[in-house]
Amino acid sequence: MIRHPDRRAHWILGLLATASLLGPAAGPARAADDLAAMSQDDHQWVMPAKNYASTRYSGLDQINAGNVGQLQVAWTFSVGKDRGQESVPLVVDGTLYVVGPFPNNLFALDATTGELKWQYAPATDPASQGVACCDVVNRGAAYDNGKIFFNTLDNHTVAVDAKTGQEVWNAKLGDINRGESMTMAPLVVKGKVLVGNSGGEFGVRGWLTALDENTGKIAWRAYSTGPDADVLIGDGFKPYYPQFRGKDLGVSSWPPDHWKIGGGTVWGWVSYDPEANLIYYGTANAGTWNANQRPGDNLWTTTIFARDPDTGAARWAYQITPHDLWDHDEINENLLLDLPIGDRTRKVLVHPARQGYMHVFDRATGELLSATPYDTVNAVTSIDVEHGRPVVNEALNPLPGKTIENICPAAPGSKDWQPSAWSPRTKLMYVPHQHLCMNWQTSEVGYIAGTPYVGATVDMFAGPGGYRGEFMAWDPVKGTKAWAIQEDFPVWSGTVVTAGDVAFYGTMDRWFKAVDANSGKVLWQFRTGSGIIGQPVTYQGADGTQYVAIMAGVGGWPGVIANAELDPRVRNGALGFVGAMQDLPAYTAGGSTLYVFALPKSAVVPASATPPTDGGTGQRQDNAKSP
C-alpha cells in the first residue's frame, strides 16, 4: 500500500487518520511518558539513539562475542534510491520503519520477515535537492503514541499513523528559497516533536522547533542567533561562564545584521534528561566560512544548549568554538552519563567535538570538567577548562587570499554527525570518526538568498599515518583511548554496542563489522553491496531472534563522489571532500539496501556461557591498534 498525500488536503487526511487512532487497528493509546519506558525495552528501538541518554546500547546478548562470527543475512529490502543512506531504522511493536533519502519515502516492514506492510510517499519538492549541501540524505524517524514522525528535505515534518501509514498532519517549517532544508531525525519529548533545519552553507538562520505531536502546530521555536527573545534566553538562563552572560549576545557578537544569515543550524542530535527536565543539543557552523567577514564570537553558533522542553527556555549554554574558523559544526551527539569524576559520581554530558576534543560537562550547570584531544589536532592547541575557551593556534589564522596548509582536523572535524555508543558493561564509548587534515583559502563572498554562501576553497587529505578513518573505544573518565581500529576511509557510519559485548559499525568500502567491545578484535565482517554510512540497530523479533539491521548506500558529504557525477580530478569539489576521496569510486557505487542479520538457530547460546575472546586479559587483539 502506497500513500500519496495531497498537501492541499492534508487536513482531511488528518481527520481520517485521527479517527483511525480511535479504532482497533491503532491498538491501545499510550501515555506520553510511556516513551521513556518503551526505550528501555530491548526488544524494540523506538527512538533514533535507542534512549533519551543517547547511549545506543542494547541489553540483548543472544548475539555475543562468542557466536557473532556466525551471523548471516536474514532478509534485505531496497528503498529504491541509490543515494546516501544515513537513516536509522526504528522498531516498534514488531514493525521496522525506515526513511529513504530524497524523496524521503517512509517504509513499514515486518521486523521478523521483512514483508512490506505499507509505504508512505510524501510529495517532496524536487527543487530541494538544489539546496542540499552534502547529498540528499535523511537520518531517520521518531515514534510516539501510535505515530511516526519524520522530516522531508523540503522542510516538512510529517506525522503518519504507525499502523496504517495514513497521514495525520503535515507541517511546513522552512523555505528552500532561502536555502533551508531538513535532514535530521526528530526526537519526541513530552508530546513535542523536536526538529531543526539545515543550510549553514546557504546563509540561513538556524533554529530548533517544537511541534505539538497531535496537531503539528508550533509550540515554540528557539533561534541560534539574534536577540535574547528569539533565542529564548530569559531570567532562567544561568550559564556557568561569564562570557556567556549579557544581553543580546546573539546580536552584539556579530557585525551589524550578520546574525540574520549567520548559520547555527540544528541538524544533528537531541538528548533529554527526564530528571532535570532538560534537552541538550548543539548548533552548527557560523556563516560564511570566511571568518574575516564576521568578526566577533558569533554567538550562538557552535554551541551546546540546555533547554526546558516545555517552553524552550534556555538554561545554560557553552560555545565550543567561538568565531568558528574552519566550519566546525557542533551538532554531534551528547551522551548523558553518570561517571565517577574526582571523588564522586557526576551527572555529565559527553560531547565528541568536531574540533577534536572530547568534552565532558556537568550537565546541570554547563561547567566544563575536562577536554581531551582524541585525534590529531593543531588548529586548537588546548582548551582552557577554567575559563571555558579554546586556545587557538594563531599561526594558522586564515588571512584573506592566503592558502593555509596542513590544518588538522579538516572541515568535517575529527568527528562529524555519525553517532557514538556507550556500554555500561565496559565503561567505554565507541566512536566512529575521520582522520583528515586540509589546506584552506578564504575568499570574499556575497549573500544571495538560496545560493551557496561559503567563502573558502578547501582541499582535504589523509591525516598523519595515511589512514582516513578510525573506530575507537574511549574511556571518558581517564580521557584515553582503550583501543582503535584504523580504516582506509572515514568511518562515517554510526555504531551500536550490546550486552553481548559486541560493537557494530560499517565502512565506506562496503564492510559491516562486529568487534569485541573489550579488545577491539574484529570478530566478523560482511561485504555489502555499497559503502555504509548508516546507523546500525538491534532488536528482538516476534520469533525470539535477535536481529541487527543497517542501511547500506554510500553517499553523504564524503561519499557523494561515488553516487553522483563529480569529477574526481577537482579536489575542491563537494566543499573540499573530493580531494580526500578520489579513489572511493574504485571501491563502491551508490546503493539502497537495508540488511538484516541474525544467527542460525544452532549458534544461539547465552553470552554467560561464552569465554571472553581476549582470554580474560583485556588486552588488545589482532588489528586493534594502540592509540
C-alpha positions as CSV (number, residue, x, y, z in Angstrom):
1,M,0.0,0.0,0.0
2,I,1.5,3.4,-1.0
3,R,0.2,6.6,0.4
4,H,0.4,9.7,-1.9
5,P,-0.8,12.6,0.2
6,D,-2.2,15.8,-1.3
7,R,-0.8,18.6,0.9
8,R,-3.6,20.9,-0.1
9,A,-6.0,18.5,1.6
10,H,-3.8,17.1,4.4
11,W,-6.3,18.4,7.0
12,I,-8.8,15.9,5.5
13,L,-6.3,13.0,5.7
14,G,-5.5,14.2,9.3
15,L,-9.2,13.7,10.3
16,L,-9.3,10.3,8.7
17,A,-6.1,9.2,10.4
18,T,-7.1,10.6,13.8
19,A,-10.4,8.6,13.5
20,S,-8.3,5.5,12.8
21,L,-6.4,6.1,16.1
22,L,-9.7,5.5,17.9
23,G,-10.3,2.2,16.3
24,P,-8.9,-1.3,17.0
25,A,-6.3,-1.0,14.2
26,A,-4.2,1.5,16.2
27,G,-4.1,-0.5,19.4
28,P,-4.4,0.9,22.9
29,A,-3.3,4.5,23.3
30,R,-0.2,5.1,25.4
31,A,0.5,7.9,27.8
32,A,3.1,10.4,26.5
33,D,5.6,9.5,29.3
34,D,5.5,5.8,28.2
35,L,8.1,6.5,25.5
36,A,10.9,6.5,28.1
37,A,9.7,3.1,29.4
38,M,9.5,1.8,25.8
39,S,13.1,2.9,25.1
40,Q,14.2,0.6,27.9
41,D,12.6,-2.4,26.2
42,D,15.5,-4.0,24.3
43,H,13.1,-5.9,22.0
44,Q,12.4,-2.6,20.3
45,W,14.3,0.5,19.1
46,V,11.8,3.3,19.4
47,M,13.9,6.4,19.1
48,P,17.0,7.3,17.0
49,A,19.6,6.9,19.8
50,K,17.8,4.0,21.5
51,N,17.1,6.1,24.6
52,Y,17.0,9.7,25.8
53,A,20.6,9.5,27.1
54,S,21.8,8.7,23.5
55,T,23.8,5.7,24.6
56,R,22.8,3.4,21.6
57,Y,23.3,0.5,24.0
58,S,21.1,-2.6,23.8
59,G,20.8,-5.2,26.6
60,L,20.3,-8.0,24.1
61,D,23.0,-10.7,24.3
62,Q,21.8,-13.6,22.1
63,I,24.4,-12.4,19.7
64,N,27.7,-12.2,21.6
65,A,31.4,-12.2,21.2
66,G,31.5,-16.0,21.1
67,N,29.0,-16.5,18.3
68,V,28.8,-13.3,16.3
69,G,31.1,-14.9,13.7
70,Q,28.2,-17.0,12.6
71,L,25.9,-14.1,11.7
72,Q,24.1,-14.4,8.3
73,V,21.7,-12.4,6.3
74,A,18.1,-12.9,7.4
75,W,16.4,-10.6,4.9
76,T,17.0,-7.5,2.8
77,F,14.9,-4.6,1.4
78,S,15.6,-1.8,-1.1
79,V,14.4,1.7,-0.5
80,G,14.8,2.3,-4.2
81,K,17.1,5.4,-4.3
82,D,20.8,4.9,-4.7
83,R,21.9,7.9,-2.7
84,G,23.4,8.3,0.7
85,Q,21.7,6.1,3.3
86,E,22.2,7.6,6.7
87,S,18.8,6.7,8.2
88,V,18.4,4.8,11.4
89,P,15.7,2.1,11.4
90,L,13.1,2.2,14.1
91,V,11.5,-1.0,15.5
92,V,8.2,-0.6,17.3
93,D,5.7,-3.4,18.2
94,G,7.2,-5.8,15.6
95,T,7.4,-3.3,12.8
96,L,10.5,-1.8,11.3
97,Y,10.3,1.7,9.9
98,V,13.0,3.3,7.7
99,V,13.1,6.6,5.7
100,G,15.0,6.8,2.4
101,P,16.9,9.7,1.0
102,F,15.1,12.2,-1.3
103,P,12.2,11.9,-2.0
104,N,12.0,10.6,1.6
105,N,9.6,7.7,1.3
106,L,8.8,6.0,4.6
107,F,8.6,2.2,4.7
108,A,7.0,-0.1,7.3
109,L,8.2,-3.7,7.2
110,D,7.6,-6.8,9.4
111,A,10.7,-6.7,11.6
112,T,10.9,-10.5,11.6
113,T,10.2,-11.4,8.0
114,G,10.8,-8.2,6.0
115,E,7.3,-8.2,4.5
116,L,6.4,-4.7,3.3
117,K,3.3,-3.5,5.3
118,W,2.9,-0.1,3.7
119,Q,4.8,2.8,2.1
120,Y,4.2,6.5,2.6
121,A,5.4,8.7,-0.3
122,P,5.5,12.4,0.5
123,A,5.2,15.0,-2.3
124,T,8.7,16.3,-1.7
125,D,9.7,19.3,-3.9
126,P,12.4,18.2,-6.3
127,A,13.9,21.7,-6.1
128,S,15.0,21.0,-2.5
129,Q,17.8,18.8,-3.9
130,G,19.5,22.0,-5.1
131,V,19.9,23.3,-1.5
132,A,21.2,20.1,0.0
133,C,24.9,20.9,0.7
134,C,26.1,17.3,1.3
135,D,23.8,14.8,-0.5
136,V,20.1,14.4,-0.2
137,V,20.2,12.3,3.0
138,N,17.7,11.7,5.8
139,R,18.8,10.5,9.3
140,G,15.6,8.8,10.3
141,A,12.3,9.0,12.1
142,A,10.9,9.1,15.6
143,Y,7.9,7.4,17.3
144,D,5.4,8.3,20.0
145,N,1.8,7.4,20.8
146,G,0.9,5.5,17.7
147,K,2.6,7.9,15.2
148,I,5.8,8.0,13.2
149,F,7.4,11.5,12.7
150,F,10.0,12.4,10.1
151,N,11.3,15.3,8.1
152,T,11.5,15.8,4.4
153,L,14.2,17.6,2.5
154,D,11.9,20.5,1.6
155,N,11.3,21.4,5.2
156,H,8.1,19.5,6.1
157,T,7.7,17.5,9.3
158,V,5.1,14.7,8.8
159,A,3.2,12.5,11.2
160,V,1.7,9.3,10.0
161,D,-0.3,6.6,11.7
162,A,2.2,3.8,12.6
163,K,-0.3,1.0,11.9
164,T,-1.8,2.2,8.6
165,G,0.6,4.8,7.1
166,Q,-2.2,7.3,6.8
167,E,-1.0,10.9,7.1
168,V,-2.1,12.6,10.4
169,W,-0.6,16.0,9.8
170,N,2.0,17.8,7.7
171,A,3.7,21.0,8.8
172,K,5.9,23.2,6.6
173,L,8.6,24.8,8.7
174,G,11.2,26.3,6.4
175,D,11.8,27.7,2.9
176,I,14.0,26.2,0.2
177,N,14.1,29.6,-1.5
178,R,16.2,30.8,1.5
179,G,18.5,27.7,1.3
180,E,16.8,25.8,4.1
181,S,16.4,22.1,4.2
182,M,15.8,19.4,6.8
183,T,17.7,16.2,7.2
184,M,17.8,15.4,11.0
185,A,16.0,12.7,12.8
186,P,13.4,14.2,15.2
187,L,13.1,13.4,18.9
188,V,9.8,13.4,20.8
189,V,9.8,14.7,24.4
190,K,6.7,15.1,26.5
191,G,4.4,15.3,23.5
192,K,6.6,17.7,21.5
193,V,8.4,16.7,18.3
194,L,11.8,18.4,18.2
195,V,13.2,19.3,14.8
196,G,15.8,21.6,13.3
197,N,17.0,23.0,10.0
198,S,20.0,22.5,7.7
199,G,21.6,25.0,5.3
200,G,24.6,26.6,7.1
201,E,26.3,26.8,3.7
202,F,23.5,28.9,2.3
203,G,23.4,31.7,4.9
204,V,20.3,30.5,6.7
205,R,19.5,31.3,10.3
206,G,19.4,28.2,12.5
207,W,16.6,27.1,14.8
208,L,15.2,24.2,16.9
209,T,11.4,23.9,16.7
210,A,9.0,22.1,19.0
211,L,5.8,20.8,17.4
212,D,2.7,19.6,19.2
213,E,2.7,15.8,18.3
214,N,-1.1,15.7,17.9
215,T,-1.6,18.7,15.7
216,G,1.8,19.7,14.2
217,K,1.4,23.3,15.4
218,I,4.5,25.1,16.6
219,A,4.7,25.1,20.4
220,W,8.0,27.1,20.4
221,R,11.0,28.0,18.3
222,A,14.5,28.8,19.5
223,Y,16.8,30.6,17.1
224,S,20.5,30.1,17.3
225,T,21.3,33.8,16.6
226,G,19.7,37.1,17.3
227,P,18.2,38.9,20.3
228,D,17.5,37.0,23.5
229,A,13.8,37.0,22.8
230,D,14.4,35.0,19.7
231,V,17.0,32.7,21.3
232,L,14.6,32.1,24.2
233,I,17.1,33.4,26.7
234,G,15.4,34.9,29.8
235,D,15.7,35.1,33.6
236,G,16.2,31.4,34.0
237,F,19.4,31.4,31.8
238,K,22.3,30.6,34.1
239,P,25.5,29.8,32.0
240,Y,28.5,28.7,34.1
241,Y,31.0,31.0,32.3
242,P,30.8,34.8,32.5
243,Q,31.4,35.4,28.8
244,F,28.0,33.8,28.1
245,R,26.2,36.2,30.4
246,G,25.0,39.5,29.0
247,K,22.1,40.9,27.0
248,D,21.5,40.0,23.3
249,L,24.9,38.4,22.8
250,G,23.5,36.7,19.7
251,V,23.4,40.2,18.1
252,S,26.4,42.1,19.7
253,S,28.9,39.3,18.9
254,W,28.3,39.8,15.1
255,P,28.8,42.6,12.6
256,P,25.5,44.6,12.1
257,D,22.7,42.3,10.9
258,H,25.1,39.5,10.0
259,W,23.3,37.3,12.6
260,K,20.4,37.1,10.3
261,I,22.4,35.0,7.9
262,G,24.9,33.6,10.4
263,G,24.1,29.9,10.4
264,G,23.9,27.9,13.6
265,T,21.6,25.3,12.1
266,V,20.4,22.4,14.2
267,W,20.7,19.2,12.1
268,G,22.2,16.8,14.5
269,W,21.1,15.0,17.7
270,V,19.0,15.9,20.7
271,S,19.2,14.2,24.1
272,Y,16.9,14.5,27.1
273,D,17.3,14.2,30.9
274,P,13.9,13.5,32.4
275,E,15.1,14.0,35.9
276,A,16.4,17.5,35.2
277,N,13.7,18.1,32.5
278,L,16.3,19.4,30.1
279,I,17.0,18.8,26.5
280,Y,20.6,19.1,25.1
281,Y,21.7,19.8,21.5
282,G,24.4,21.6,19.6
283,T,24.3,24.2,16.9
284,A,26.3,24.2,13.6
285,N,28.9,26.4,12.0
286,A,28.9,30.2,11.6
287,G,28.4,31.5,8.1
288,T,30.2,32.4,5.9
289,W,33.2,30.1,6.2
290,N,35.3,33.2,5.6
291,A,35.6,34.2,9.3
292,N,37.2,37.6,8.3
293,Q,33.7,38.7,7.2
294,R,32.2,38.2,10.6
295,P,34.5,39.4,13.4
296,G,33.3,38.5,16.9
297,D,32.5,35.3,18.8
298,N,29.4,34.8,16.6
299,L,27.1,33.5,19.3
300,W,25.2,31.2,19.5
301,T,26.8,29.1,16.7
302,T,28.9,26.0,17.6
303,T,27.1,26.0,20.9
304,I,25.8,23.3,23.3
305,F,22.4,24.4,24.7
306,A,20.4,23.0,27.6
307,R,16.7,23.9,27.4
308,D,13.4,23.3,29.1
309,P,11.4,21.2,26.7
310,D,8.1,22.6,27.8
311,T,8.9,26.2,26.9
312,G,12.2,26.1,25.0
313,A,13.7,28.4,27.6
314,A,17.5,28.2,27.7
315,R,19.0,27.1,31.0
316,W,22.7,27.2,30.1
317,A,24.9,27.3,27.0
318,Y,28.6,26.8,26.2
319,Q,30.2,27.8,22.9
320,I,32.7,25.1,21.8
321,T,34.3,27.2,19.0
322,P,34.0,31.0,19.3
323,H,34.4,32.7,16.0
324,D,34.4,29.4,14.1
325,L,37.3,29.4,11.6
326,W,37.0,26.0,10.0
327,D,33.3,25.0,9.6
328,H,33.4,23.1,12.8
329,D,29.7,22.4,13.5
330,E,28.9,21.1,16.9
331,I,25.8,19.2,16.2
332,N,27.3,15.9,17.3
333,E,25.7,13.6,19.8
334,N,25.6,14.4,23.6
335,L,25.8,11.3,25.7
336,L,24.2,11.7,29.2
337,L,26.2,9.5,31.6
338,D,26.7,9.2,35.3
339,L,30.5,8.9,35.7
340,P,33.0,8.9,38.7
341,I,34.7,12.2,38.3
342,G,37.1,13.1,41.2
343,D,35.7,11.8,44.5
344,R,32.1,11.5,43.4
345,T,29.7,10.4,40.7
346,R,28.8,13.3,38.4
347,K,25.8,13.6,36.0
348,V,27.7,14.5,32.9
349,L,27.3,15.3,29.2
350,V,30.0,13.8,27.0
351,H,30.4,15.6,23.6
352,P,32.9,14.4,21.0
353,A,33.5,17.8,19.5
354,R,34.2,18.3,15.8
355,Q,37.3,20.4,16.7
356,G,38.9,17.2,18.0
357,Y,38.5,17.4,21.8
358,M,36.3,15.1,23.9
359,H,34.3,17.5,26.2
360,V,32.9,16.4,29.5
361,F,30.4,18.8,31.1
362,D,28.4,18.9,34.3
363,R,25.0,18.6,32.6
364,A,23.2,20.5,35.3
365,T,25.3,23.6,35.2
366,G,27.3,23.6,32.0
367,E,30.7,23.6,33.8
368,L,33.4,22.0,31.6
369,L,35.1,19.3,33.6
370,S,37.6,18.1,31.0
371,A,38.5,18.4,27.3
372,T,41.0,16.0,25.8
373,P,42.1,15.6,22.2
374,Y,41.0,12.2,20.7
375,D,42.6,12.7,17.2
376,T,45.3,14.8,15.6
377,V,44.7,18.4,16.3
378,N,46.8,21.5,15.6
379,A,44.1,24.2,14.9
380,V,43.4,24.3,18.6
381,T,46.4,23.9,20.9
382,S,44.5,23.3,24.2
383,I,41.2,24.0,26.0
384,D,41.2,26.4,28.9
385,V,38.9,24.5,31.1
386,E,38.9,27.1,33.9
387,H,37.7,29.9,31.6
388,G,35.7,27.7,29.1
389,R,37.5,28.7,25.9
390,P,39.8,27.0,23.3
391,V,43.3,28.2,22.8
392,V,43.6,28.8,19.0
393,N,46.8,28.2,17.0
394,E,47.4,31.8,15.7
395,A,49.9,30.5,13.2
396,L,47.0,29.0,11.2
397,N,44.9,32.2,11.1
398,P,43.1,32.1,7.7
399,L,44.2,35.5,6.3
400,P,42.3,36.6,3.2
401,G,43.7,35.3,0.0
402,K,46.4,33.2,1.7
403,T,46.4,29.4,1.5
404,I,46.8,27.9,5.0
405,E,48.3,24.5,4.8
406,N,48.1,21.3,6.9
407,I,45.2,22.3,9.2
408,C,44.1,19.4,11.5
409,P,41.3,18.4,11.7
410,A,39.7,19.2,8.3
411,A,36.3,21.0,7.9
412,P,34.3,17.8,8.8
413,G,36.2,17.8,12.1
414,S,37.8,14.9,13.9
415,K,34.2,13.6,14.0
416,D,31.0,14.6,12.3
417,W,27.4,13.6,12.8
418,Q,28.0,9.8,12.9
419,P,26.9,8.8,16.4
420,S,28.9,7.1,19.2
421,A,27.7,4.5,21.6
422,W,28.3,3.7,25.3
423,S,28.4,0.4,27.2
424,P,27.7,0.4,30.9
425,R,29.4,-3.0,31.0
426,T,32.8,-2.0,29.6
427,K,32.5,1.7,30.7
428,L,33.8,2.7,27.2
429,M,32.4,4.9,24.4
430,Y,32.6,3.5,20.9
431,V,33.4,6.4,18.5
432,P,33.4,6.3,14.7
433,H,35.3,9.2,13.2
434,Q,37.5,10.5,10.4
435,H,41.2,11.3,10.4
436,L,41.7,14.2,7.9
437,C,43.6,17.4,7.5
438,M,43.3,20.2,4.9
439,N,44.5,23.2,3.1
440,W,42.2,26.3,3.2
441,Q,42.0,29.6,1.4
442,T,39.3,32.2,2.2
443,S,37.7,34.5,-0.3
444,E,35.2,37.3,-0.1
445,V,31.6,36.2,-0.7
446,G,28.3,38.0,-1.0
447,Y,25.0,36.8,0.2
448,I,22.2,35.9,-2.2
449,A,19.2,34.1,-0.7
450,G,19.1,30.4,-1.7
451,T,22.6,30.2,-3.1
452,P,25.8,28.9,-1.6
453,Y,27.4,31.3,0.9
454,V,30.8,29.6,1.6
455,G,33.8,31.9,1.0
456,A,36.5,29.3,1.2
457,T,38.3,26.8,-1.1
458,V,39.2,23.6,0.7
459,D,41.4,20.6,-0.1
460,M,41.3,17.7,2.3
461,F,43.7,14.7,2.6
462,A,44.5,11.9,5.0
463,G,46.0,12.8,8.4
464,P,49.3,11.6,9.8
465,G,49.8,7.9,9.2
466,G,48.0,7.9,5.9
467,Y,44.7,6.5,7.1
468,R,41.4,8.4,6.8
469,G,39.2,6.9,9.5
470,E,39.1,5.2,12.8
471,F,36.8,3.2,15.1
472,M,37.9,3.7,18.6
473,A,37.0,2.8,22.2
474,W,37.3,5.8,24.5
475,D,37.5,5.9,28.3
476,P,35.7,9.2,29.2
477,V,36.9,9.0,32.9
478,K,40.6,8.5,32.1
479,G,40.4,10.6,28.9
480,T,42.3,8.0,26.9
481,K,41.8,5.5,24.0
482,A,41.4,1.9,25.1
483,W,41.9,0.6,21.6
484,A,41.5,1.8,18.0
485,I,41.0,0.3,14.5
486,Q,42.3,2.3,11.7
487,E,40.4,2.3,8.4
488,D,41.4,3.5,5.0
489,F,38.3,5.7,4.5
490,P,36.5,7.9,7.1
491,V,34.2,5.8,9.4
492,W,31.0,7.7,8.5
493,S,28.6,5.1,10.0
494,G,27.1,5.1,13.4
495,T,27.6,2.3,15.9
496,V,25.7,0.2,18.4
497,V,27.1,-1.8,21.4
498,T,25.3,-4.7,23.2
499,A,25.3,-6.7,26.4
500,G,26.9,-9.4,24.3
501,D,30.0,-7.2,24.4
502,V,29.9,-6.7,20.6
503,A,30.1,-3.3,18.8
504,F,28.9,-2.9,15.2
505,Y,30.0,-0.4,12.6
506,G,30.3,0.0,8.8
507,T,32.9,1.2,6.4
508,M,32.7,3.2,3.2
509,D,34.5,0.4,1.3
510,R,31.5,-1.9,1.9
511,W,32.3,-3.8,5.1
512,F,29.8,-4.3,8.0
513,K,31.9,-5.3,11.0
514,A,31.4,-6.7,14.5
515,V,34.2,-6.2,17.0
516,D,34.9,-7.3,20.6
517,A,33.8,-4.4,22.8
518,N,36.6,-5.1,25.3
519,S,39.6,-5.7,23.0
520,G,38.7,-4.3,19.5
521,K,39.3,-7.6,17.8
522,V,37.3,-7.9,14.6
523,L,35.1,-11.0,15.1
524,W,33.0,-10.9,11.9
525,Q,32.6,-8.9,8.7
526,F,30.2,-8.9,5.8
527,R,30.7,-7.3,2.3
528,T,27.6,-5.3,1.5
529,G,26.6,-4.1,-2.0
530,S,27.5,-0.5,-1.3
531,G,29.5,1.5,1.2
532,I,28.0,2.1,4.6
533,I,27.2,5.5,6.2
534,G,24.0,4.3,8.0
535,Q,23.3,3.6,11.7
536,P,23.0,0.1,13.0
537,V,20.3,-1.0,15.4
538,T,19.5,-4.3,17.1
539,Y,16.2,-5.7,18.3
540,Q,14.3,-9.0,19.0
541,G,11.8,-10.3,16.5
542,A,8.5,-11.9,17.2
543,D,10.2,-15.3,16.8
544,G,12.6,-14.6,19.8
545,T,15.5,-14.0,17.5
546,Q,17.9,-11.1,17.9
547,Y,18.4,-9.1,14.7
548,V,20.9,-6.5,13.6
549,A,19.9,-4.0,10.9
550,I,21.9,-1.5,8.8
551,M,21.3,0.6,5.7
552,A,24.0,0.3,3.0
553,G,24.3,3.0,0.4
554,V,27.4,5.2,0.1
555,G,27.0,9.0,-0.1
556,G,26.8,11.8,2.3
557,W,29.4,14.6,2.3
558,P,32.4,12.2,1.9
559,G,30.7,9.7,-0.4
560,V,28.9,11.8,-2.9
561,I,31.8,11.4,-5.3
562,A,30.7,7.7,-5.6
563,N,27.0,8.2,-6.1
564,A,26.9,11.5,-8.2
565,E,28.6,12.8,-11.2
566,L,31.5,14.6,-9.7
567,D,34.9,14.9,-11.4
568,P,37.5,13.2,-9.1
569,R,40.2,15.4,-10.5
570,V,38.7,18.5,-9.0
571,R,40.0,18.2,-5.5
572,N,37.9,21.1,-4.0
573,G,34.6,19.6,-5.2
574,A,32.0,18.7,-2.6
575,L,33.3,21.5,-0.4
576,G,36.8,20.0,-0.5
577,F,35.9,16.4,0.3
578,V,36.7,15.1,-3.2
579,G,40.4,15.6,-2.6
580,A,40.4,13.1,0.2
581,M,38.1,10.6,-1.5
582,Q,39.3,10.5,-5.2
583,D,39.7,6.7,-5.0
584,L,36.3,5.9,-3.4
585,P,34.6,5.1,-6.8
586,A,37.1,2.3,-7.3
587,Y,35.6,0.5,-4.2
588,T,31.9,1.3,-4.3
589,A,28.9,2.8,-6.1
590,G,25.6,4.0,-4.8
591,G,23.2,1.6,-3.1
592,S,19.8,1.5,-1.3
593,T,19.7,-1.8,0.7
594,L,18.6,-2.5,4.2
595,Y,20.4,-5.5,5.5
596,V,19.1,-7.5,8.5
597,F,21.3,-10.2,10.1
598,A,20.7,-13.0,12.6
599,L,22.3,-16.1,13.9
600,P,21.4,-19.6,12.7
601,K,19.4,-21.3,15.4
602,S,22.3,-23.7,16.2
603,A,24.5,-20.8,17.1
604,V,22.3,-19.3,19.8
605,V,23.9,-19.7,23.2
606,P,23.8,-17.5,26.3
607,A,26.6,-14.9,26.5
608,S,27.4,-16.1,30.0
609,A,28.4,-19.5,28.6
610,T,30.9,-17.9,26.2
611,P,34.5,-17.4,27.5
612,P,36.0,-13.9,26.9
613,T,37.6,-13.7,23.5
614,D,40.6,-11.9,24.9
615,G,41.3,-14.8,27.3
616,G,40.3,-12.6,30.2
617,T,43.3,-10.3,29.9
618,G,41.6,-7.3,28.5
619,Q,44.5,-6.8,26.1
620,R,44.2,-5.6,22.5
621,Q,43.9,-8.3,19.8
622,D,44.7,-8.6,16.1
623,N,44.1,-5.4,14.2
624,A,43.1,-3.3,17.1
625,K,45.7,-0.6,17.1
626,S,47.1,1.1,20.3
627,P,46.4,4.8,20.4
